[in-house]
């Protein structure tokens, strides 16, 4: 399948967030003139990962404390759902990703990716929290570890994004642990990989890489990613990828493929390791700290239906929009929408009503039409 490399040169302008000005990286697209940002809830402690319960309440993780909390979007009150013990929040570690079982509430499980001190060792774990409803409120009542792998001694490049796909499987990204060799090691080393698990943590029989721990692997050659999203039209997985000092990327993930990060990397070529590396569809020459991603599927933003949005945290904070081509396997255009009020975007999610939300280090926001 053809791969088209779209090189995007980021134009950094000083903008007032409320003006919703547009930075155009390619011809066309009045990208941000009809979009505004609404602060939903401030004063939060590191909501690095969040998701939604089917009824519309927002479930988020405090990265450093391991507290999982529920935010009522109607009255803006938060309450504790569960606390994961032993979370290590140094560097890019912590409680990083949250997902809800797609059959909720028949399957009342919440999933969290967290770096924890477990048995005297530092581990990257995916845990499953059982929920129970008491007096009309959901509460976590027990936790089971579904995946436990050694975390790097270096507190960076940890990944942590998790989400259920349209196939009912749980997908997770584990960073390379600040060691590029890990990303090309497919013997059983889970660092630098996208994983695909059953809802009970088991290994799906139809995963592309069979044999021991490698059976959990869905794709490899990954450096450090904080965002991915499934195309609601095709089911394809799209991923954002942080480069070292160049080449922040957006990739369309194909099962079993190599995305090229590894020991041969060097700027400006960071996709040259391992067999037949796939090149990114979007490449930022200068890094922006690319983060969360989400598709507009009933998001209520004029002209954006079916587009992929992604954020950044290290360029002063910005929001970007990719307009897909007809076959939805590449981008027809990519634009920067506007700078964001919090100065960064961590995660992006779509609510049950289709509206798009994002988080920064202390708040939750929503995109809305002007």
C-alpha positions in Angstrom: 0.0 0.0 0.0 1.4 3.4 -1.0 2.8 5.6 1.7 2.9 9.4 1.0 5.2 11.5 3.1 3.8 14.9 3.9 6.5 17.2 5.3 4.9 19.9 7.5 6.9 22.9 8.5 5.6 24.4 11.6 5.1 28.1 11.7 5.2 29.4 15.2 3.3 32.6 15.7 2.4 34.6 18.9 -1.4 34.3 19.1 -4.0 35.2 21.6 -5.9 32.0 22.2 -9.3 33.6 22.4 -8.9 35.1 18.9 -8.9 31.5 17.4 -6.6 32.6 14.6 -5.5 30.1 12.0 -2.0 29.0 11.1 -2.1 27.5 7.6 0.6 25.0 6.8 -0.8 24.1 3.4 -3.3 25.8 1.1 -7.0 25.8 2.0 -8.8 25.3 5.3 -10.2 28.1 7.4 -9.1 25.8 10.2 -9.9 27.5 13.4 -12.1 30.5 12.8 -15.3 28.6 13.8 -13.8 26.8 16.8 -13.3 27.9 20.4 -11.9 26.4 23.5 -14.0 26.1 26.7 -12.5 25.3 30.1 -14.6 22.6 31.7 -12.7 22.1 35.0 -9.5 23.6 36.4 -7.5 23.0 39.5 -6.9 19.3 38.7 -3.7 17.4 39.5 -2.1 16.1 36.4 -4.9 14.6 34.4 -2.6 13.0 31.9 -5.1 10.4 30.8 -8.9 10.4 30.7 -11.9 8.8 29.1 -15.7 8.7 29.5 -18.2 6.4 31.0 -21.1 5.7 28.6 -23.5 8.0 30.6 -21.2 10.9 30.0 -19.2 11.3 33.2 -15.5 11.9 32.7 -13.0 9.5 34.3 -9.4 10.7 34.7 -6.1 9.6 36.3 -3.9 11.8 38.4 -0.5 11.0 36.9 1.6 11.3 40.1 -0.8 10.1 42.8 -2.5 7.2 41.1 -5.9 8.4 42.0 -8.6 7.7 39.5 -11.4 10.3 39.7 -14.8 10.9 38.2 -15.8 14.3 37.0 -19.5 15.1 36.7 -19.7 17.4 33.7 -23.0 18.9 34.8 -22.1 20.1 38.3 -18.3 20.0 37.8 -17.8 18.0 41.1 -15.1 15.4 41.2 -14.9 12.4 43.5 -12.4 9.5 44.0 -13.2 6.3 42.2 -10.1 4.3 43.1 -6.4 4.8 44.1 -3.7 2.7 42.5 -1.0 2.1 45.1 2.7 2.5 44.5 2.6 4.7 41.4 5.9 6.3 40.4 5.3 9.7 38.8 9.0 10.6 38.1 9.7 12.0 34.6 7.2 10.7 32.2 6.1 7.8 34.5 2.8 7.6 36.4 -0.8 6.7 35.9 -0.9 7.5 32.2 -3.8 6.0 30.3 -7.4 5.1 31.2 -10.0 3.0 29.3 -13.4 1.6 30.0 -14.6 -1.9 29.0 -16.7 -1.5 25.8 -19.5 -3.6 27.3 -19.9 -1.4 30.4 -21.8 -1.7 32.7 -22.4 -5.4 32.0 -18.6 -5.7 32.2 -17.9 -3.1 34.9 -14.1 -2.7 34.4 -11.8 0.3 34.2 -8.3 -0.2 32.8 -5.2 1.9 33.7 -1.7 1.9 32.4 0.6 2.9 35.3 4.3 2.7 36.3 4.4 1.2 39.8 6.8 0.0 42.4 5.7 -3.7 42.7 7.5 -6.2 44.8 10.6 -4.0 45.1 10.8 -3.6 41.3 9.7 -0.8 38.9 7.1 -2.1 36.5 4.9 -0.8 33.7 1.6 -2.4 34.3 -1.9 -2.5 32.8 -4.4 -3.0 35.7 -8.1 -3.8 35.6 -10.3 -2.2 38.3 -13.7 -3.8 39.0 -16.4 -1.2 39.7 -19.5 -1.6 41.9 -22.4 0.8 42.0 -23.5 1.8 45.5 -26.1 4.5 46.3 -26.1 5.5 42.6 -22.3 6.1 42.4 -19.7 3.9 40.8 -16.7 2.9 43.0 -13.6 0.8 42.3 -13.7 -2.2 44.6 -10.7 -4.3 43.5 -7.8 -4.4 41.1 -6.1 -7.1 39.0 -2.8 -6.8 37.2 -3.2 -7.9 33.5 0.3 -7.0 32.2 3.5 -6.4 34.1 6.8 -5.6 32.3 10.0 -4.1 33.6 10.1 -0.3 33.4 13.3 1.4 32.3 15.7 2.9 34.9 15.4 6.1 32.8 12.1 7.8 33.7 11.4 9.0 30.1 9.8 7.5 26.9 7.2 5.5 28.8 4.2 5.8 26.5 1.1 4.8 28.4 -1.8 5.5 26.0 -4.5 2.7 26.1 -7.8 2.4 24.3 -10.2 -0.3 23.2 -10.5 -0.7 19.4 -13.6 -1.4 17.3 -12.6 -5.1 17.5 -13.1 -5.1 21.3 -9.3 -5.6 21.9 -7.3 -3.3 24.2 -4.4 -1.4 22.5 -1.5 0.1 24.5 1.7 1.9 23.6 4.9 1.3 25.6 7.8 3.7 24.9 11.3 2.6 24.2 12.6 3.5 27.7 15.1 6.0 26.3 16.9 3.2 24.5 16.3 3.0 20.8 17.5 -0.6 20.6 14.4 -1.8 22.5 12.1 -0.6 19.7 13.6 -3.2 17.2 13.9 -6.1 19.7 10.9 -8.3 19.0 12.1 -11.3 20.9 9.8 -10.5 23.9 10.9 -7.0 24.9 7.7 -4.9 25.0 9.4 -1.5 25.0 9.0 0.5 21.8 5.9 -1.4 20.8 2.1 -1.1 20.3 0.4 -3.9 22.1 -2.9 -5.6 21.5 -4.6 -7.6 24.3 -7.8 -9.3 25.0 -10.0 -7.6 27.6 -8.9 -10.1 30.2 -5.2 -9.4 29.4 -4.7 -12.5 27.3 -2.9 -12.7 23.9 -5.3 -12.6 20.9 -4.8 -15.6 18.6 -5.0 -13.3 15.5 -2.2 -11.0 16.5 0.4 -10.6 13.8 3.6 -11.6 15.7 3.2 -15.0 17.2 5.5 -16.6 19.8 5.8 -16.0 23.6 5.6 -12.5 24.8 6.0 -11.2 21.2 2.4 -12.4 20.7 1.2 -9.3 22.5 2.9 -7.0 19.9 0.8 -5.4 17.2 3.5 -3.1 15.7 7.1 -2.1 16.6 9.8 0.5 15.9 8.0 3.0 18.2 10.0 5.7 20.1 7.7 7.6 22.4 4.0 8.1 21.8 1.2 9.7 23.8 -1.6 9.5 21.3 -3.6 7.2 19.0 -7.1 7.1 17.7 -9.3 4.7 15.7 -10.9 6.0 12.5 -14.6 5.6 13.1 -15.2 5.0 9.3 -12.5 2.4 8.6 -11.3 1.2 12.0 -7.7 2.0 11.1 -5.4 3.0 14.0 -3.6 6.4 13.7 -0.7 7.2 16.0 1.3 10.3 17.0 5.0 9.8 17.6 7.6 12.1 19.3 11.0 12.5 17.6 14.4 13.2 19.3 15.1 16.7 18.0 13.4 16.3 14.7 10.5 14.4 13.1 7.5 14.4 15.3 5.2 12.2 13.3 1.7 10.9 12.5 1.5 7.3 11.4 -1.3 5.0 10.2 -0.6 1.7 12.0 -0.7 -1.5 10.0 -0.6 -4.8 11.9 2.8 -6.3 12.3 4.7 -3.4 10.6 7.9 -1.7 11.6 7.9 2.1 12.1 11.6 2.4 11.8 12.8 3.8 15.2 15.9 2.0 16.4 19.6 2.0 16.8 20.4 3.3 13.3 18.4 6.5 13.9 19.9 10.0 13.5 18.3 13.3 12.6 17.1 14.0 10.0 16.4 10.2 9.3 14.7 8.6 12.3 12.8 5.9 10.4 15.7 3.8 9.1 16.1 0.8 11.5 15.0 -2.7 11.0 13.3 -4.4 8.0 11.2 -2.4 5.6 10.4 0.6 7.8 7.1 2.4 7.1 7.5 6.2 6.8 5.2 8.6 8.5 2.4 10.4 6.7 3.0 13.7 8.6 6.5 14.8 9.7 7.3 18.0 11.6 10.9 18.9 10.9 11.2 20.7 14.3 9.6 18.9 17.2 6.4 20.2 18.7 5.9 17.6 21.5 3.1 15.9 19.6 0.5 14.3 22.0 -3.1 13.2 22.0 -5.2 12.4 19.0 -8.9 12.1 18.3 -11.3 11.9 15.3 -14.2 14.2 14.8 -17.2 11.9 14.7 -20.3 14.0 15.4 -18.1 16.6 17.1 -20.3 19.5 16.1 -17.4 21.5 14.5 -18.3 22.9 11.1 -16.5 21.2 8.2 -14.5 18.9 10.5 -16.5 15.7 10.3 -14.1 12.8 9.8 -10.9 14.8 10.4 -8.2 13.8 12.8 -7.2 16.3 15.5 -3.9 16.1 17.5 -2.2 18.3 20.1 1.2 19.4 21.2 2.7 20.3 24.5 6.2 21.6 23.8 5.7 24.4 21.3 3.7 26.6 23.7 0.7 24.4 23.1 -1.1 24.0 19.8 -3.9 22.1 18.1 -3.6 20.6 14.7 -6.1 19.1 12.2 -5.5 16.5 9.5 -8.0 16.3 6.6 -8.0 12.8 5.2 -8.1 11.9 1.5 -10.9 9.9 -0.1 -9.6 6.4 0.7 -8.8 7.6 4.2 -5.2 6.2 4.1 -3.3 9.5 3.9 -3.8 13.2 4.4 -5.1 15.6 1.8 -4.1 18.6 3.9 -2.7 19.4 7.4 -3.2 22.7 9.2 -2.4 24.2 12.6 -5.7 25.3 14.1 -4.6 27.6 16.9 -2.6 27.9 20.1 -4.3 26.6 23.2 -5.1 28.5 26.4 -3.3 26.1 28.8 0.0 26.1 27.0 -0.1 22.4 26.3 -2.3 19.4 25.3 -1.8 16.1 27.0 -4.7 13.8 26.0 -7.6 14.1 23.6 -10.9 12.1 23.8 -14.3 12.0 22.2 -17.3 12.1 24.6 -20.3 9.8 24.1 -22.1 12.7 22.5 -19.2 13.2 20.0 -17.8 16.4 21.5 -14.0 16.6 21.7 -12.2 17.2 25.0 -8.6 17.6 25.9 -6.5 17.9 29.0 -3.3 19.8 30.1 -1.4 19.6 33.3 -4.2 21.0 35.5 -7.5 21.2 33.5 -10.0 19.7 31.1 -11.2 21.6 28.1 -13.8 21.2 25.3 -13.7 22.2 21.7 -16.9 24.0 20.7 -18.3 25.9 17.7 -18.1 29.7 17.9 
